[in-house]
Amino acid sequence: MAGSGTGSSGTGTSGTGCSGTGSRLRFLLAVGAVWAVTRAVLLLCVFRVLDMPGSDVGIDIEVIYRRWYGVFQTGVFPYDDVTWQYPPAAALAVLSPGLLPFLDYAHAFFLVCWTADAAVLAMLLYAARDGRRSGRGVWVWVLGVPLLGPIVYARYDVMVTAVAVAGLLALGRRTRLAGALAGFGALLKVWPVLLLAGVPRGARTRSAWSSAVVTAVVVLMLFAAAMPGALAFLTFQRDRGTEVESLGSMVFHLARHFGWHGRARLHYGSVEFLGRHVHAVSALALGLSLLAFAWLLLWRFRARVFEECTPSDAAFTAVLLFTTTSRVISPQYVVWLIGLAAVCAAVRTTRQGLPIVLVLVAAPLTQLEFPIWFQHVIASDKLGVATLTLRNALLVVATVIACRRLWRATVSVPPAAAGEPEPPAERASELVSG
C-alpha cells in the first residue's frame, strides 16, 4: 500500500507483481483464485446454502426490493412508501433482476450484484494491464469486499460502486465520459457526484461538470415525465433521524448507560433512535456535513497542485467526509469506500495509503456490528457499543488523515513545487547564501 510519500514509478515486479509475462500470469492466477473462492462463499451465504454468522442479510431484497419491483412494473414510483429514499435511477437497480426472469427475484438480484463485483475487478485489471497503474488496487477490491461480508450482494450499492469506479478510472483520458458516469451515478445514489471534486481546473473541469449536469438533467427529466413520484425520495430523506450505527448515535448509546430513556426502533426504513434530543443530534450531523462541504470548497479554491493521484485521492476523501458525518452509516456504505480506495491504490503516487488500510480494517468490524452483533448494537450493551465505537473511530481517523494528506499534497506546497515563481526576495537570499 502506498504511504504518504510518492510511490515507485517503475513497472517492476515489486511495484505491481505484473511485470513480465510470467509474473503477470502468476498475478492473474492469484487474483482469479482468491476472487473466485471468496465470491463463491459470498454467493453461497446469500443463497443460504452456507449457514454462517451474518449470512441472513437478504430479507430487504426478498421483501422490500421485491415490493418496489412490483410497484415499478405498474409505471410509478413507490411515493407513498417512506422506505423509498433513493434517486430515480435507483429504479433501474431494483428492476435489474428482471434481466434474469427464469430466476427468483432475490436470487437474480444477488447474481446482478455479483456481476457488478466482477465488472469492478475487470476494470481494475484492465487499468493495470500495462504497468502504468498498480496491481495493489486490484488486491484492495479482491480482499476488501469479503471483509465486509454478504451484505455486499444484498444491497444495490455495489452496482453504484461499479459506475463510480468506471467514472473515476475514465477521468484520466475521457473526461466527458467520466462526467456522464458521475451524473448518472448521482441519480443512482447521489454520492458519485463527489467523484468530480478533484478534477484539474480549466477545460477538464468544465468538460466533466457540464457532461455530468447534462446527463443528470436529461435522465431526471425522462424519469419525471415517464413515472410519477420520481422526486418523492427528497421528502423521505429529509425526515430521517439518527440511525443506530452513525457517528451521532454514539451519544445515545452512551447516554443509555446514564439514564436516557430513548428507544431504538425501525423508522424510515432503518433502526433509528427515538426520544429526547435526537432531533438536535440529527441537526448537528447535518451541520457537520455542511462543514465537510465547506471544507471541500475551501480545498478546491486553495489547491495549487493537481497530480495524477489528485482526482482519486480527492474523491476518496470527499466520500469519506460525507460517509462519516452522515446520519446513517449503513454497512453497505463501506462498499463505496472500498471501491474508491481500490482506484486510489491503483495510482502509484497516492497519498492515501494509511486511510485505505484503516477503511479495510473497519470493514470486518462493520460486518460484526451488522448483522452479526446487531442485536447488541440495538441494545447498546458493552459488546455492541465497543464494536461500533471502534468502527466509527477508524472512519473518523481515516477521514482526518485523508483530509490532512490531501491538503498538504495540493495546498501546503512550496511555490516552486507548485510550478510558481519564487518571490524575488527569497530568490535573492538564496543567491547570497549560496
C-alpha positions as CSV (number, residue, x, y, z in Angstrom):
1,M,0.0,0.0,0.0
2,A,1.3,3.4,-0.8
3,G,2.2,5.6,2.1
4,S,2.2,9.4,2.4
5,G,5.0,9.8,0.0
6,T,5.3,9.3,-3.7
7,G,5.3,5.6,-4.7
8,S,7.6,3.9,-7.1
9,S,7.1,4.9,-10.7
10,G,8.6,1.8,-12.2
11,T,6.8,-1.1,-13.6
12,G,8.9,-3.8,-11.9
13,T,7.6,-6.8,-10.1
14,S,8.0,-5.2,-6.7
15,G,5.6,-2.5,-7.6
16,T,2.7,-4.4,-9.1
17,G,3.5,-8.0,-9.4
18,C,2.5,-7.7,-13.1
19,S,5.8,-7.0,-15.0
20,G,6.8,-9.7,-17.5
21,T,4.7,-12.4,-18.9
22,G,5.4,-15.0,-16.2
23,S,4.9,-12.5,-13.4
24,R,1.7,-11.2,-15.0
25,L,0.3,-14.7,-15.3
26,R,1.1,-15.5,-11.7
27,F,-0.6,-12.3,-10.6
28,L,-3.7,-13.0,-12.7
29,L,-3.9,-16.6,-11.4
30,A,-3.6,-15.5,-7.8
31,V,-6.2,-12.8,-8.2
32,G,-8.6,-15.1,-10.0
33,A,-8.2,-17.8,-7.4
34,V,-8.8,-15.5,-4.4
35,W,-11.7,-13.7,-6.1
36,A,-13.4,-17.0,-7.2
37,V,-13.2,-18.6,-3.7
38,T,-14.2,-15.5,-1.8
39,R,-17.1,-14.7,-4.1
40,A,-18.3,-18.3,-4.1
41,V,-18.5,-18.1,-0.3
42,L,-20.5,-14.8,-0.5
43,L,-22.9,-16.3,-3.1
44,L,-23.4,-19.4,-1.0
45,C,-24.2,-17.2,2.0
46,V,-26.8,-15.1,0.3
47,F,-28.3,-18.1,-1.4
48,R,-28.5,-19.6,2.2
49,V,-26.5,-22.7,1.2
50,L,-23.9,-21.8,3.8
51,D,-25.3,-21.0,7.2
52,M,-22.6,-18.8,8.6
53,P,-22.9,-15.9,11.1
54,G,-24.2,-12.8,9.3
55,S,-25.3,-14.7,6.2
56,D,-29.0,-13.9,6.6
57,V,-29.0,-10.4,5.1
58,G,-31.3,-10.9,2.2
59,I,-34.6,-10.0,3.9
60,D,-34.6,-6.5,2.4
61,I,-34.3,-7.9,-1.1
62,E,-36.8,-10.6,-0.6
63,V,-39.4,-8.3,0.9
64,I,-38.8,-4.6,0.3
65,Y,-37.0,-4.6,-3.0
66,R,-39.4,-7.2,-4.4
67,R,-42.3,-5.0,-3.3
68,W,-40.7,-2.0,-5.1
69,Y,-40.2,-4.2,-8.1
70,G,-43.9,-4.8,-8.3
71,V,-44.7,-1.1,-8.0
72,F,-42.2,-0.1,-10.7
73,Q,-43.8,-2.6,-13.1
74,T,-47.0,-0.5,-12.8
75,G,-45.2,2.5,-14.1
76,V,-44.9,4.6,-10.9
77,F,-42.5,5.2,-8.1
78,P,-43.5,4.0,-4.5
79,Y,-44.2,7.6,-3.5
80,D,-46.3,6.6,-0.5
81,D,-43.6,4.3,0.9
82,V,-41.3,6.0,3.3
83,T,-38.6,3.3,2.9
84,W,-38.1,4.5,-0.7
85,Q,-35.4,7.1,-0.2
86,Y,-33.3,6.9,-3.4
87,P,-32.9,9.0,-6.5
88,P,-35.0,7.9,-9.5
89,A,-32.3,6.0,-11.4
90,A,-32.2,3.5,-8.5
91,A,-35.3,2.1,-10.0
92,L,-33.1,0.6,-12.7
93,A,-31.1,-1.3,-10.0
94,V,-34.4,-2.6,-8.4
95,L,-35.7,-3.7,-11.9
96,S,-32.4,-5.3,-12.9
97,P,-33.3,-8.8,-11.7
98,G,-35.9,-8.7,-14.5
99,L,-33.0,-9.4,-16.8
100,L,-33.0,-13.0,-15.4
101,P,-36.7,-13.8,-15.5
102,F,-36.0,-17.6,-15.1
103,L,-34.8,-17.0,-11.5
104,D,-36.4,-16.0,-8.3
105,Y,-36.2,-12.2,-7.7
106,A,-33.8,-12.4,-4.8
107,H,-31.5,-14.9,-6.5
108,A,-31.4,-12.8,-9.7
109,F,-30.6,-9.7,-7.6
110,F,-27.7,-11.4,-6.0
111,L,-26.3,-12.5,-9.4
112,V,-26.6,-9.0,-10.7
113,C,-24.6,-7.7,-7.7
114,W,-22.0,-10.5,-8.4
115,T,-21.8,-9.3,-12.0
116,A,-21.2,-5.7,-10.8
117,D,-18.4,-7.0,-8.5
118,A,-16.8,-8.8,-11.4
119,A,-17.1,-5.7,-13.5
120,V,-15.1,-3.7,-10.9
121,L,-12.4,-6.4,-10.9
122,A,-12.3,-6.4,-14.7
123,M,-11.9,-2.6,-14.8
124,L,-9.1,-2.6,-12.2
125,L,-7.3,-5.4,-14.1
126,Y,-7.6,-3.5,-17.3
127,A,-6.3,-0.3,-15.8
128,A,-3.2,-2.2,-14.5
129,R,-2.6,-4.1,-17.7
130,D,0.4,-2.1,-19.0
131,G,2.0,-1.4,-15.6
132,R,1.1,2.3,-15.6
133,R,-1.3,1.6,-12.7
134,S,-0.5,-0.6,-9.8
135,G,-1.9,-4.1,-9.1
136,R,-2.4,-3.1,-5.5
137,G,-5.8,-1.6,-6.4
138,V,-6.9,-5.0,-7.6
139,W,-6.0,-6.6,-4.3
140,V,-7.8,-3.9,-2.3
141,W,-11.0,-4.8,-4.1
142,V,-10.5,-8.5,-4.1
143,L,-9.7,-8.7,-0.4
144,G,-11.8,-5.7,0.8
145,V,-15.2,-6.9,-0.4
146,P,-15.2,-10.3,1.5
147,L,-14.1,-8.4,4.7
148,L,-17.4,-6.6,4.6
149,G,-19.3,-9.9,4.1
150,P,-22.5,-11.0,2.3
151,I,-24.2,-7.5,2.7
152,V,-22.3,-6.6,-0.5
153,Y,-24.6,-8.7,-2.6
154,A,-27.7,-7.9,-0.5
155,R,-27.9,-4.2,-1.4
156,Y,-27.6,-2.4,-4.7
157,D,-24.6,-0.3,-3.6
158,V,-22.1,-2.5,-5.4
159,M,-23.8,-1.6,-8.7
160,V,-23.4,2.1,-7.9
161,T,-19.8,1.5,-6.9
162,A,-19.1,-0.1,-10.3
163,V,-20.4,3.0,-12.0
164,A,-18.3,5.2,-9.8
165,V,-15.1,3.1,-10.4
166,A,-15.7,3.3,-14.1
167,G,-16.1,7.1,-13.9
168,L,-13.0,7.6,-11.7
169,L,-10.8,5.5,-14.0
170,A,-12.1,7.4,-17.0
171,L,-11.1,10.8,-15.6
172,G,-7.6,10.5,-16.8
173,R,-8.3,10.3,-20.5
174,R,-12.1,10.6,-21.2
175,T,-13.3,13.5,-19.1
176,R,-16.7,13.8,-20.7
177,L,-17.5,10.1,-20.2
178,A,-16.3,10.4,-16.6
179,G,-18.7,13.3,-16.1
180,A,-21.6,11.5,-17.7
181,L,-21.0,8.5,-15.4
182,A,-20.8,10.7,-12.3
183,G,-24.0,12.4,-13.3
184,F,-25.8,9.1,-13.9
185,G,-24.3,7.7,-10.7
186,A,-25.7,10.7,-8.7
187,L,-29.1,9.7,-9.8
188,L,-28.5,6.2,-8.5
189,K,-27.3,7.2,-5.1
190,V,-26.2,10.9,-5.0
191,W,-22.6,10.4,-3.7
192,P,-20.9,9.7,-7.1
193,V,-21.1,13.4,-7.9
194,L,-18.2,13.7,-5.5
195,L,-16.0,11.9,-8.0
196,L,-15.5,15.2,-9.7
197,A,-14.2,17.0,-6.6
198,G,-10.6,16.7,-7.7
199,V,-10.7,17.2,-11.5
200,P,-7.9,19.6,-12.5
201,R,-9.0,23.2,-13.1
202,G,-9.7,24.6,-16.6
203,A,-11.1,22.8,-19.6
204,R,-11.2,19.4,-17.9
205,T,-13.4,20.7,-15.1
206,R,-15.7,22.4,-17.4
207,S,-16.0,19.3,-19.6
208,A,-16.6,16.9,-16.7
209,W,-19.1,19.1,-14.9
210,S,-21.1,20.1,-17.9
211,S,-21.3,16.5,-19.0
212,A,-22.4,15.5,-15.5
213,V,-25.1,18.2,-15.3
214,V,-26.5,17.5,-18.8
215,T,-26.6,13.7,-18.1
216,A,-28.3,14.1,-14.7
217,V,-30.9,16.6,-16.0
218,V,-31.8,14.6,-19.0
219,V,-32.1,11.3,-17.0
220,L,-34.1,13.1,-14.3
221,M,-36.5,14.7,-16.8
222,L,-37.0,11.3,-18.5
223,F,-38.0,9.7,-15.2
224,A,-40.1,12.6,-14.1
225,A,-42.0,12.5,-17.4
226,A,-42.4,8.8,-17.6
227,M,-43.1,7.8,-13.9
228,P,-45.0,9.8,-11.3
229,G,-43.3,10.2,-7.9
230,A,-39.7,10.4,-9.1
231,L,-38.8,13.1,-6.5
232,A,-40.7,11.7,-3.6
233,F,-37.4,10.4,-2.1
234,L,-36.4,14.0,-1.2
235,T,-39.1,14.3,1.5
236,F,-38.3,10.9,3.0
237,Q,-34.6,11.6,3.2
238,R,-35.3,15.0,4.8
239,D,-37.3,13.4,7.6
240,R,-34.8,10.7,8.5
241,G,-33.3,10.8,12.0
242,T,-30.2,9.4,13.7
243,E,-29.6,5.8,12.7
244,V,-28.1,3.5,15.4
245,E,-24.8,2.9,13.5
246,S,-24.0,6.5,12.8
247,L,-21.4,8.7,14.5
248,G,-24.1,10.8,16.1
249,S,-25.7,7.6,17.6
250,M,-22.8,7.2,19.9
251,V,-24.2,10.0,22.1
252,F,-27.3,7.9,22.7
253,H,-25.6,4.6,23.1
254,L,-23.6,6.1,25.9
255,A,-26.5,8.1,27.3
256,R,-28.5,5.0,27.8
257,H,-26.0,3.9,30.4
258,F,-26.6,7.2,32.2
259,G,-30.4,7.2,32.4
260,W,-31.5,8.3,28.9
261,H,-34.8,6.6,28.1
262,G,-35.0,6.8,24.3
263,R,-35.7,3.8,22.1
264,A,-34.1,2.2,19.1
265,R,-36.9,1.4,16.6
266,L,-37.4,0.7,12.9
267,H,-38.2,4.2,11.5
268,Y,-38.0,5.4,7.9
269,G,-36.6,2.0,6.7
270,S,-33.7,1.7,9.3
271,V,-33.3,1.3,13.0
272,E,-33.1,4.8,14.5
273,F,-33.1,6.3,17.9
274,L,-36.3,7.9,19.0
275,G,-36.6,10.2,22.0
276,R,-35.4,13.4,23.6
277,H,-32.6,15.3,21.9
278,V,-32.5,13.1,18.8
279,H,-33.6,15.9,16.6
280,A,-30.8,18.1,17.9
281,V,-28.2,15.4,17.2
282,S,-29.6,14.9,13.7
283,A,-29.4,18.6,13.1
284,L,-25.8,18.6,14.3
285,A,-24.9,15.8,11.9
286,L,-26.4,17.8,9.0
287,G,-24.3,20.7,10.2
288,L,-21.2,18.6,10.2
289,S,-22.0,17.5,6.6
290,L,-22.3,21.2,5.7
291,L,-18.9,21.9,7.3
292,A,-17.5,19.0,5.3
293,F,-18.9,20.5,2.1
294,A,-17.4,23.9,3.1
295,W,-14.0,22.3,3.7
296,L,-14.2,20.7,0.2
297,L,-15.0,24.1,-1.4
298,L,-12.1,25.7,0.5
299,W,-9.7,23.0,-0.5
300,R,-10.8,23.3,-4.1
301,F,-10.3,27.0,-4.1
302,R,-6.9,26.8,-2.4
303,A,-5.5,23.8,-4.2
304,R,-2.5,24.6,-6.4
305,V,-1.1,21.2,-7.4
306,F,-3.1,18.6,-9.3
307,E,-1.1,15.4,-9.8
308,E,-2.1,12.1,-11.3
309,C,-3.4,10.9,-7.9
310,T,-5.3,14.0,-7.0
311,P,-8.7,13.1,-8.6
312,S,-8.9,9.7,-7.0
313,D,-7.4,10.9,-3.7
314,A,-9.9,13.8,-3.6
315,A,-12.9,11.6,-4.5
316,F,-11.9,9.1,-1.7
317,T,-11.5,11.9,0.8
318,A,-14.8,13.6,-0.2
319,V,-16.8,10.3,0.2
320,L,-15.1,9.6,3.5
321,L,-16.1,13.0,4.8
322,F,-19.8,12.6,3.9
323,T,-19.9,9.0,5.0
324,T,-18.5,9.7,8.4
325,T,-20.7,12.8,9.0
326,S,-23.9,11.1,7.7
327,R,-26.9,10.5,10.0
328,V,-26.9,6.9,8.5
329,I,-23.6,4.9,8.2
330,S,-25.2,1.7,6.9
331,P,-22.8,-1.2,6.3
332,Q,-23.1,-1.0,2.5
333,Y,-21.7,2.5,2.6
334,V,-18.3,0.9,3.2
335,V,-18.6,-0.7,-0.3
336,W,-18.3,2.8,-1.7
337,L,-15.1,3.4,0.2
338,I,-13.5,0.1,-0.7
339,G,-14.2,0.8,-4.4
340,L,-12.7,4.3,-4.3
341,A,-9.8,3.0,-2.2
342,A,-9.0,0.4,-4.9
343,V,-8.8,3.2,-7.5
344,C,-6.6,5.2,-5.2
345,A,-4.3,2.3,-4.6
346,A,-4.0,1.7,-8.3
347,V,-2.3,5.1,-8.7
348,R,1.3,4.7,-7.6
349,T,1.7,8.2,-6.2
350,T,-1.4,8.1,-3.9
351,R,-1.0,9.8,-0.5
352,Q,-4.0,7.8,0.9
353,G,-2.2,4.6,1.9
354,L,-2.9,4.8,5.6
355,P,-6.6,5.8,5.3
356,I,-7.1,2.9,2.8
357,V,-5.7,0.5,5.4
358,L,-8.0,2.0,8.1
359,V,-11.0,1.5,5.8
360,L,-10.1,-2.1,5.2
361,V,-9.7,-2.7,9.0
362,A,-13.1,-1.0,9.5
363,A,-14.8,-3.4,7.0
364,P,-14.8,-6.6,9.2
365,L,-15.8,-4.5,12.2
366,T,-18.7,-3.3,10.1
367,Q,-19.7,-6.9,9.4
368,L,-19.6,-7.6,13.1
369,E,-21.8,-4.7,14.1
370,F,-24.2,-5.6,11.3
371,P,-25.5,-8.2,11.0
372,I,-23.6,-10.5,13.4
373,W,-23.9,-8.4,16.6
374,F,-26.6,-6.1,15.5
375,Q,-28.8,-7.0,18.5
376,H,-26.0,-6.0,20.8
377,V,-25.8,-2.6,18.9
378,I,-29.6,-2.1,19.2
379,A,-29.4,-2.9,23.0
380,S,-26.4,-0.6,23.4
381,D,-24.7,-3.2,25.5
382,K,-20.9,-3.2,26.0
383,L,-20.1,-5.5,23.1
384,G,-22.3,-3.6,20.7
385,V,-21.0,-0.2,21.8
386,A,-17.4,-1.2,21.8
387,T,-17.6,-2.7,18.3
388,L,-19.4,0.3,16.9
389,T,-17.1,2.8,18.7
390,L,-14.0,1.2,17.2
391,R,-15.5,1.0,13.7
392,N,-16.6,4.7,13.8
393,A,-13.3,5.8,15.3
394,L,-11.4,4.2,12.4
395,L,-13.6,6.0,9.9
396,V,-13.1,9.3,11.7
397,V,-9.3,8.8,11.9
398,A,-9.2,7.8,8.3
399,T,-11.2,10.9,7.3
400,V,-8.9,13.3,9.3
401,I,-5.7,11.8,7.9
402,A,-7.1,11.7,4.3
403,C,-8.1,15.4,4.6
404,R,-4.7,16.3,6.0
405,R,-2.7,14.5,3.3
406,L,-4.8,15.9,0.5
407,W,-4.4,19.4,1.8
408,R,-0.6,19.0,2.3
409,A,-0.1,17.5,-1.2
410,T,-2.1,20.1,-3.0
411,V,-2.3,23.3,-0.9
412,S,0.6,23.3,1.6
413,V,3.3,23.0,-1.1
414,P,6.3,25.3,-1.7
415,P,5.8,27.7,-4.7
416,A,8.5,26.0,-6.7
417,A,6.9,22.6,-6.2
418,A,3.6,24.1,-7.4
419,G,5.2,25.4,-10.6
420,E,5.1,29.1,-9.4
421,P,8.0,31.5,-9.5
422,E,9.6,32.1,-6.1
423,P,9.3,35.6,-4.6
424,P,12.3,37.8,-5.7
425,A,13.3,38.4,-2.0
426,E,13.6,34.7,-1.4
427,R,15.4,34.0,-4.6
428,A,17.9,36.8,-3.8
429,S,18.5,35.5,-0.3
430,E,19.2,32.0,-1.8
431,L,21.8,33.5,-4.2
432,V,23.5,35.4,-1.4
433,S,23.6,32.4,0.9
434,G,24.9,30.2,-2.0
